[in-house]
Amino acid sequence: MPSSSVEELQDLLMDKRPWSQKARIVGLQDEYQFSYEYTSSLLHCIGYSLFTEPEIQYAEEFIIRGLANKYSSRALEELHRYSKVPRMKVVFVEDEKPKEQNS
């Protein structure tokens, strides 16, 4: 690999822009904002955290699985388009809702 290619790759890896800016550039600002707020609320203790269930709730799991399905499908489509990875389908398998849910 020529040294200029290695240097270009190193520059890309050392990109110091904030993730919010990167998300805006590629049109994923809504997804970034949702992920940021959700994970931030899980990581940082706030007053509301004292009153929430310690286990993940069914609705939260449903949202997370849906997002994982959406982004997996999108990633596979981009892989197919740019690197000729064979087309694959992501299948969302919904578990039966637990019988004892308080929501």
GIZIZI-V186238 format. One record per helix or strand of 2 or more residues. SS is the DSSP state (alpha for helix, beta for strand). FROM is the first residue (numbers start at 1). LEN is the number of residues. Records with the same first field share a line. If there is no record, write none. Layout:
SS = FROM-LEN  FROM-LEN
This chain:
alpha = 3-11  19-7  29-15  47-5  58-26
